[in-house]
Amino acid sequence: MQHLEQQEFENLFRTEFAGLCFFAQKYVKDLEAAREIVQESFIQLWEKRDTLDTSRNIKSYLATSIRNKCLNYLRDNKKFNAHILQLENLLELTVEPEHDVLVEKELHNAIQLALDELPEKCREVFVLNRYDNLRYKEIADKLGISVKTVEAQMSKALQHLRIKLAVYLTVLLLIITMIK
């Protein structure tokens, strides 16, 4: 395990600070708060430099840390209506190209975790519909269940995913749109 060196840290700060501020601002809607959150994340990174495994992606660590701090900031300041915030994020959240890979990987992991939490039949119905592009009638025939049961299982799966992936909903909608 290698440790984060001062020069490497300074380069990371110089190259990533502005982009990470933009990333944080999409959550907190306040540039100063975003800058403070990013600075705090870099300070925390520096303080943990001796225990961090630099063979892992430090940018991913920072992005996750910043996202969590933004969510904590919103929760603690309670200057928002959760429903309105969710809708704003659906309409406005964009990610800079260099963060696309990080967000995509994080989203993929979050989707997989959410799918793994579904009951087996519910997950199977969802996968057949969304990944195998089968219609409800085709799924019902294949699994020997009624179309109403397929509809109920899909509704259950989608509700679960909406709750578990609320932060990622914009990216998820874009991916689903691109797949179809």
C-alpha positions as CSV (number, residue, x, y, z in Angstrom):
1,M,0.0,0.0,0.0
2,Q,1.4,3.4,-1.0
3,H,0.5,6.6,0.8
4,L,-0.6,9.8,-0.8
5,E,2.4,12.1,-1.2
6,Q,2.2,15.9,-0.8
7,Q,3.0,16.7,-4.4
8,E,0.4,14.2,-5.7
9,F,-2.1,15.7,-3.3
10,E,-1.4,19.2,-4.5
11,N,-1.7,18.1,-8.1
12,L,-5.0,16.4,-7.3
13,F,-6.3,19.5,-5.6
14,R,-5.3,21.8,-8.5
15,T,-6.8,19.6,-11.2
16,E,-10.0,18.5,-9.4
17,F,-11.1,21.3,-7.1
18,A,-13.1,23.3,-9.6
19,G,-14.9,20.3,-11.1
20,L,-15.7,18.9,-7.7
21,C,-17.1,22.3,-6.6
22,F,-19.3,22.2,-9.7
23,F,-20.4,18.7,-8.7
24,A,-21.2,19.7,-5.1
25,Q,-23.0,22.8,-6.2
26,K,-25.5,20.7,-8.2
27,Y,-26.5,19.2,-4.8
28,V,-26.4,22.2,-2.5
29,K,-27.3,25.0,-5.0
30,D,-24.8,27.3,-3.2
31,L,-21.3,27.9,-4.5
32,E,-19.8,28.9,-1.1
33,A,-21.3,25.9,0.6
34,A,-20.0,23.7,-2.2
35,R,-16.5,25.1,-2.0
36,E,-16.5,24.5,1.8
37,I,-17.7,21.0,1.4
38,V,-15.0,20.3,-1.2
39,Q,-12.3,21.9,0.9
40,E,-13.4,19.9,3.9
41,S,-13.2,16.7,1.8
42,F,-9.7,17.5,0.7
43,I,-8.7,18.2,4.3
44,Q,-10.2,14.9,5.4
45,L,-8.4,13.2,2.5
46,W,-5.0,14.7,3.6
47,E,-5.7,13.8,7.3
48,K,-6.3,10.2,6.2
49,R,-3.4,10.0,3.7
50,D,-1.5,7.5,5.8
51,T,-4.3,5.0,6.0
52,L,-5.7,5.4,2.4
53,D,-4.8,2.8,-0.2
54,T,-3.7,4.9,-3.2
55,S,-4.0,1.9,-5.5
56,R,-7.7,2.6,-5.3
57,N,-9.3,5.4,-7.2
58,I,-8.9,8.6,-5.0
59,K,-11.1,10.6,-7.3
60,S,-13.9,8.2,-6.7
61,Y,-13.3,8.4,-3.0
62,L,-13.5,12.2,-3.1
63,A,-16.6,12.2,-5.2
64,T,-18.4,9.8,-2.8
65,S,-17.2,11.8,0.2
66,I,-18.4,15.1,-1.3
67,R,-21.8,13.6,-2.3
68,N,-22.3,12.3,1.2
69,K,-21.3,15.7,2.7
70,C,-23.7,17.5,0.4
71,L,-26.5,15.2,1.5
72,N,-25.6,15.8,5.1
73,Y,-25.5,19.5,4.5
74,L,-29.0,19.5,3.0
75,R,-30.3,17.4,5.8
76,D,-28.7,19.5,8.5
77,N,-29.7,22.9,7.1
78,K,-33.2,21.8,6.3
79,K,-33.5,24.6,3.8
80,F,-35.4,22.4,1.3
81,N,-38.4,20.4,0.7
82,A,-37.2,16.9,0.0
83,H,-39.8,16.4,-2.8
84,I,-38.8,19.6,-4.6
85,L,-35.1,18.9,-4.1
86,Q,-35.6,15.4,-5.7
87,L,-37.4,17.0,-8.7
88,E,-34.7,19.7,-9.1
89,N,-32.0,17.0,-9.2
90,L,-34.0,15.1,-11.8
91,L,-34.0,18.1,-14.0
92,E,-30.7,19.7,-13.3
93,L,-28.1,17.1,-12.3
94,T,-25.3,16.9,-14.9
95,V,-21.9,15.4,-14.4
96,E,-18.7,16.6,-16.0
97,P,-17.2,14.1,-18.4
98,E,-14.3,13.2,-16.2
99,H,-16.8,12.2,-13.4
100,D,-19.0,10.2,-15.8
101,V,-17.0,7.0,-15.2
102,L,-17.2,7.5,-11.4
103,V,-20.9,8.2,-11.4
104,E,-21.6,5.3,-13.9
105,K,-19.7,2.8,-11.7
106,E,-21.3,4.1,-8.5
107,L,-24.8,3.9,-10.2
108,H,-24.1,0.4,-11.6
109,N,-23.2,-0.8,-8.0
110,A,-26.2,1.0,-6.5
111,I,-28.6,-0.6,-9.1
112,Q,-27.1,-4.1,-8.5
113,L,-27.5,-3.7,-4.7
114,A,-31.1,-2.5,-5.1
115,L,-31.9,-5.4,-7.5
116,D,-30.2,-7.9,-5.1
117,E,-32.6,-6.7,-2.4
118,L,-35.7,-7.6,-4.4
119,P,-37.4,-11.0,-3.8
120,E,-36.3,-13.5,-6.4
121,K,-39.5,-13.6,-8.5
122,C,-39.8,-9.8,-8.4
123,R,-36.2,-9.4,-9.6
124,E,-36.7,-12.1,-12.3
125,V,-39.8,-10.2,-13.7
126,F,-37.9,-6.9,-13.7
127,V,-34.9,-8.4,-15.4
128,L,-37.0,-10.1,-18.1
129,N,-38.8,-6.8,-18.8
130,R,-36.0,-4.3,-18.6
131,Y,-33.0,-6.2,-19.7
132,D,-34.5,-8.9,-21.9
133,N,-37.1,-6.5,-23.3
134,L,-40.0,-9.0,-22.9
135,R,-43.6,-7.7,-22.7
136,Y,-45.7,-8.4,-19.7
137,K,-47.7,-11.1,-21.6
138,E,-44.4,-12.8,-22.6
139,I,-43.1,-12.8,-19.1
140,A,-46.4,-14.2,-17.8
141,D,-46.3,-17.0,-20.3
142,K,-42.6,-17.8,-19.6
143,L,-43.0,-17.9,-15.8
144,G,-46.5,-19.4,-15.8
145,I,-48.1,-16.5,-13.9
146,S,-50.8,-14.0,-14.7
147,V,-50.2,-10.7,-16.4
148,K,-51.7,-9.0,-13.3
149,T,-49.0,-10.7,-11.2
150,V,-46.3,-9.5,-13.6
151,E,-47.8,-5.9,-13.3
152,A,-47.8,-6.2,-9.5
153,Q,-44.2,-7.5,-9.4
154,M,-43.0,-4.7,-11.8
155,S,-44.8,-2.1,-9.7
156,K,-43.1,-3.4,-6.6
157,A,-39.7,-3.5,-8.2
158,L,-40.0,0.0,-9.6
159,Q,-41.1,1.4,-6.3
160,H,-38.2,-0.2,-4.6
161,L,-35.7,1.1,-7.2
162,R,-37.2,4.6,-7.0
163,I,-36.6,4.7,-3.2
164,K,-33.1,3.2,-3.3
165,L,-31.9,5.1,-6.3
166,A,-33.5,8.5,-5.8
167,V,-30.2,10.3,-5.9
168,Y,-29.3,8.6,-9.2
169,L,-32.7,8.8,-10.9
170,T,-31.5,11.3,-13.6
171,V,-28.6,9.1,-14.7
172,L,-30.8,6.0,-14.5
173,L,-33.5,7.6,-16.7
174,L,-30.8,8.6,-19.3
175,I,-29.4,5.1,-19.3
176,I,-32.8,3.4,-19.7
177,T,-33.7,5.9,-22.5
178,M,-30.4,5.0,-24.3
179,I,-30.9,1.3,-24.0
180,K,-34.4,1.3,-25.5
